[in-house]
Structure formats: C-alpha cells, structure tokens
Amino acid sequence: MRLYLAAASFALFCASAPSAAELPIHKTGLAVFDDIITRAEMARGLEKEIPFSFDVYEENEARIYASAFEFPRTRPREHYVFSVIVARAGMLLDVREHEQRRAEFERQPNASEDALRAEFPAIGKRAQRNIFGFGPGGAGYGLTFTTSDGTFDVRIAVSNLLPSSVEAPHFRVFETAQRISYLYDERISR
C-alpha cells in the first residue's frame, strides 16, 4: 500500500500542469479569461525576464489584466505598462469602424499585402493594430481582436515613457494576441 501511495504521489508530483486550454471551465463571462491571461502568460510575452507587477480587476464592464515593469523611476510619469483588456464584443472594436478603416487602408495606392496583414492580422474573427499616441521617449500602441466566436473583444496594449537609462523590455503584442486567441478557442471547443 505504501509503495502504491508513493508511486501515485510521485506521478502527481511529476505530472505537468494542464495548460489553460485543458482546465475545466467554471467561470463565466469575462472571468473565463482568468485561466488564460495569467502572470505566467504575460511573462511569456516579454522578450526578456523583468520584474513586474500583475493585477486583475474590473472597470466599466471590462476585465483588465494589468502588468507594470518595476524599475527605478526618476520622474513620477515614467512607466512601462503592458496590459490585456477583455470586454463584450463591440466595446473595444466596433465592426463598422473596423471595416471602414480596412477599406480605407486597402484603397491606398501602395498598400502591400504584408502591410495589410500587419495592420489587420488574421487573429480571431477580426483584428487591427492600434496606435494610441507617440512622442519623445514614449508611446502607446497595441492590437485589438474579436474572439472567433464573436463573443468578446480583447485588447493587448503597451504604454511607456522610459528614461534613456532604462532599456525597454519589449512586450510582444502580436504573439500574445495570437496565443490568447488560440487558448480561448481551445477552451470553448471542449
């Protein structure tokens, strides 16, 4: 009996943890993303390991997974925030605005297929890059997509204003969006 318990304990200890796509779905609504958008998943989106905070909260009918690079600040406005926002479909990515923006982009005389794919990547039901602002020392940019089932909008965003002495950690927005879309699709297909 002890041998059996020891073997069972060893097997449980050595077994790999299930991926987010394999976990049972107990949560509903926006919280269904809690097992997908985790601290580990946000760390996976970084090009290099950095110290960062991770918080999850709801605000204005959206669930926010906020991460902030922790570095010594010389001014209060300095920051590097990378976050994922989830809301019901249509709140973050309006279908008509998306279609209009895409049509305008396609009408540009020198818009290549590569540029079109970069601006409107094949992620979920529809997706588009966002540039919220840029200027000396900082920028705000991201990517917003609607899940393939048309239920949720997901926005991956980076906002930064770093001193020249701090190297940017480079959060991979596109790859993170692809992975979240994939994990969500795996969850709902079960």
N, C-alpha and C positions, 0 to 999 in steps of 0.2 A: 504494500500500500504506500509506504513512504517513497519507494522508487517511482511509483506512478505519479505521486504528487510532485516529486522533484522534477520528473520529466515534463509534466504538464506546466509547472511553474517556469521551467527553462524555456519551453516552447512559447509561452505567453510573453516572457521577457524578451526573447529574441525576435518574435514576430514583428514585422514592420507595421507601423501605424497606418491605418487606412487613409487614403487620400480624401480630400474634401468631397470628391465625386462619389466615393463609396459610403460615406456616412449616411445614416438614416435621416430622412427629412422630418424633423419635429417642429421646426419653426415655420411660420407663415409670414406672408407679406414681405416687407423689406428685410426682416431679420433672417430670411432664408440665405442671405449672403454672409452671415456671421461665420459660417464654417468654411467659406470660400476666401473671403478677404480677411486674412489674419495677419498678425505681426510677421509671421514667417513668410507669408506671400508677399508682403510689402518689402521685406528684406531681399527676397528673390529678385525684385525689380531693380535693385541697386547694382551698379557696376562694381562697387567695392563695399566691403563691410564698414559701416559707420555706426556711431552711437545715435539712436533716435528714439523719440517718444512715440507712443501709439495709443490713440484714444478712439472710442466708438460712441457716437451719440446721435440723437435725432433732433432735427430742427426744420421747421417749415415743411413738414411732410416728406423729408428726405433723411436718409441714414448716411452718416458721414463717418468715414474711416480715415482719421487724420494722423499723419506722421510728420514729425519735425526733426530735422537734423540738429543735434546738440553740439554746438561749437562755441568757443569763447567769443562773445559779442563785444564790439567796441562801441556800437550805437544801438539804441532800442529797436530801430526799424529793420535791422539786419535779420535775415531769416532764410531758411530753405525748407519749405513745406511741400510735401507730396501727399496727395490725398485721393480717395475714391469716394464719390457721392453716388448714391443709388436713390432713385425716385420712380414713381409710376411713369409709364411711357407717356411721352408728350410734355413732361415737365421740364426736361433738360434739353431735349432735341425735338423741336417742332417739325413734323413731317413736311408741311408746305414750305417752310423756310429752308429745310434741307434740300428739297427738290429744286427750289428756285436757285439756291446757292450753287448746286451741282450743275444746273443748266447754264448758269452764267459762266461758270468755270469752263465748261465744255465749249462754249462759244468763243473763248479766247483763241486767237489765231495760232498761237504757238504752244498750246496746252498738249503736252505729250501724254501717252498712256501711263507712263511712270509717274508723272506729276499728278494725274487724276487718281491713281491708286494710292499715292502718298496723302493726298488731300481727303480722299473718300475711300479709306481702306475697306476691304471685304471682311468686316467683323460684324457678327450678329446680323440683324435684319437690315440695318443701315448704320453708317458711322461717318464721322467727319472730324478733321483736326480743328483745334481751337487755338487762337492766339488772343489772349486777353489783354496783353499790353507788353511793351518792352521799352527799355531805355538804358541809360548809363548804369551799368552794374547789375541790372536785374531784368526779370521777365516773368510773365505769366502765360502758360501755354498748356495744352492738353489734348485730349481726344474724348469724344462722346459717342456712345453707340447705344442702340436699342437692342435688347436681347432678341435672339432669333425667334422666340415665341411672341414677341411684341408686347410683353408684359411690363418690362422695366427699362428705364434709361440708366446708363452707367457712365459717369464722367471720371476720367483719370486726369488729375491736374497737378501742375507744379507751379509754385510761386517762389521766386527767390530774389534776394537782394543781399549779395555777399560782399564782404570786404575783399580787396585784391589779395590779401594774405591767406585766404581760405580757398582751397580747391573745391570746386563743385563736385558733389558725389554722383551726379548724373543718374537720375531715375529713368528707367526705360519705359516710357509711357506706352508705346505701341505694343511691345511684347507683353506688358502687364495687362493691357486690354484684351489681347488675344487669349491669354491664359485664363482670365476671369470669364470670358465668354465661353471658352471650352469647358471649364469646370462647371459653370452654370448649366450648359447644355447636357453635360453628363448627369448632373443631379436630376434635372427634370425628365430625362429619358428613362429613368427607372420606374 
